[in-house]
């Protein structure tokens, strides 16, 4: 089957996963900005970092995907992917970016990434500071596991990258 790995990464964690998946599968990986056409592929594996409620590069990419292509969509973010509430939130966001007809034939996977506050752009540092300040003032009963984790790791470097988490994706594509 003619396949390609396409990824959208801002700070490199998603790129790490895409490159490792490419190495393990033998499928070429390209940044979404570098893909000229998606017309010749039967399956597209898209990895995208989660930023501000969206998946990096997903919206412009899905506009170029033919309707008969099989899509595997892999999100990479800080949220604990074993928490059903986090998964529900991620999937609600995806539903806003992917047309319903394509989404119903899409297989979804979710991976944990990382963050290094020292490498964030001014805009992203500002956004995270605003989120942190809002989160730390929430009543304890309103703090989700994701919010508590963000408060605990704020302004540090955390890395949850786990290449073993690629195994179910590999099983799907090989």
LINQUI-V407781 format. One record per residue. RES is the residue in one letter. SS is DSSP state (H for helix, E for strand, - for the rest). Layout:
res;ss
RES;SS
RES;SS
This chain:
res;ss
X;-
X;-
X;E
X;E
X;E
X;E
X;E
X;E
X;-
X;-
X;-
X;-
X;H
X;H
X;H
X;H
X;H
X;H
X;H
X;H
X;H
X;H
X;H
X;H
X;H
X;-
X;-
X;-
X;E
X;E
X;E
X;H
X;H
X;H
X;-
X;-
X;-
X;-
X;-
X;-
X;-
X;-
X;E
X;E
X;E
X;E
X;E
X;E
X;E
X;E
X;E
X;-
X;-
X;E
X;E
X;-
X;-
X;H
X;H
X;H
X;H
X;H
X;-
X;-
X;-
X;-
X;-
X;-
X;-
X;E
X;E
X;E
X;E
X;E
X;E
X;E
X;E
X;-
X;-
X;-
X;-
X;-
X;-
X;H
X;H
X;H
X;H
X;H
X;H
X;H
X;H
X;H
X;H
X;H
X;H
X;H
X;H
X;-
X;-
X;H
X;H
X;H
X;H
X;-
X;-
X;E
X;E
X;E
X;E
X;E
X;E
X;E
X;-
X;E
X;E
X;E
X;H
X;H
X;H
X;-
X;-
X;H
X;H
X;H
X;H
X;H
X;H
X;H
X;H
X;H
X;H
X;H
X;H
X;H
X;H
X;H
X;-
X;-
X;-
X;H
X;H
X;H
X;-
X;-
X;H
X;H
X;H
X;H
X;H
X;H
X;H
X;H
X;H
X;-
X;-
X;-
X;E
X;E
X;E
X;-
X;-
X;-
X;H
X;H
X;H
X;H
X;H
X;H
X;H
X;H
X;H
X;H
X;H
X;-
